[in-house]
Amino acid sequence: MSEYKLLEKPVIASIRCYNVMFNLLLVTEADMENLRVFSAMFQSGDLLMRDIDKWCDGHDIKYRTTFHYRTDFPLKSNLYNFYVYTRFKVSKRLGIE
């Protein structure tokens, strides 16, 4: 495997998936290039949380998620999205696919 040059300072990049923000920690030049390719691939389509999760795991990129209430969504949509987010977090912690 080739050596990847570390960035001078780690970069935090964000990906929004409905109400959820994925904050990715990019530490190498390869991480930056992988993110460029990933964002180009999914520019036009909807991303699911599991897609972002699998991609980050596959490229050894650490991330944190946060849920944000969106006023441009109806209350019912916000509640459903929070339910999906909570289910995602629990299944991730328990190692359930």
C-alpha positions in Angstrom: 0.0 0.0 0.0 1.3 3.5 -0.8 2.0 6.2 1.7 -0.5 9.0 1.9 0.7 12.5 2.7 -0.9 13.9 5.8 -2.6 17.3 5.6 -1.0 20.2 7.4 -4.2 20.5 9.5 -7.1 18.1 9.6 -10.1 19.3 7.7 -13.7 18.8 8.7 -16.2 18.4 5.9 -20.0 18.2 6.2 -22.5 16.1 4.3 -26.2 16.7 4.9 -28.7 13.9 4.7 -32.2 15.4 5.4 -32.0 16.4 9.0 -28.6 14.8 9.8 -25.2 16.4 9.4 -22.3 14.0 9.0 -19.1 15.8 10.0 -16.1 14.0 8.5 -12.5 14.3 9.7 -10.2 14.3 6.7 -6.5 13.8 7.6 -4.8 12.7 4.4 -4.7 13.9 0.8 -6.3 10.6 -0.1 -9.3 11.4 2.2 -9.8 14.7 0.4 -9.6 13.0 -3.1 -12.0 10.2 -1.9 -14.5 12.9 -0.7 -14.3 14.7 -4.1 -15.1 11.4 -5.9 -17.8 10.5 -3.5 -19.6 13.8 -3.8 -19.3 13.7 -7.6 -20.9 10.3 -7.7 -23.9 11.2 -5.6 -24.3 14.9 -6.6 -27.7 14.3 -8.3 -29.1 11.5 -6.2 -30.4 11.2 -2.6 -28.0 9.8 -0.1 -29.1 7.5 2.7 -27.4 7.5 6.1 -26.2 4.0 5.6 -24.6 4.9 2.3 -22.5 7.6 3.9 -21.7 5.3 6.9 -20.6 2.5 4.7 -18.5 4.8 2.5 -16.8 6.3 5.6 -16.1 2.9 7.1 -14.8 1.6 3.8 -12.3 4.6 3.6 -11.4 4.6 7.3 -12.8 8.2 7.7 -14.0 9.1 11.2 -17.2 11.0 11.5 -19.8 12.3 13.9 -23.5 12.9 13.3 -25.9 15.5 14.6 -29.6 15.8 14.1 -31.0 19.3 13.3 -34.7 20.2 13.4 -35.5 21.8 10.1 -38.2 24.5 10.0 -38.6 24.0 6.3 -39.9 20.5 6.9 -43.3 19.8 8.5 -43.4 18.5 12.1 -44.4 15.0 11.0 -41.3 14.8 8.7 -39.0 16.0 11.4 -40.4 13.4 13.8 -40.1 10.6 11.2 -36.5 11.7 10.3 -35.6 11.8 14.0 -37.0 8.2 14.4 -34.9 7.0 11.4 -31.8 8.8 12.8 -32.3 7.2 16.3 -32.8 3.8 14.7 -29.6 4.3 12.6 -27.6 5.2 15.7 -28.9 2.3 17.8 -28.3 -0.2 15.1 -24.8 1.2 14.5 -24.0 0.9 18.2 -25.3 -2.7 18.3 -23.6 -3.7 15.1 -26.9 -4.5 13.3 -27.1 -3.9 9.6 
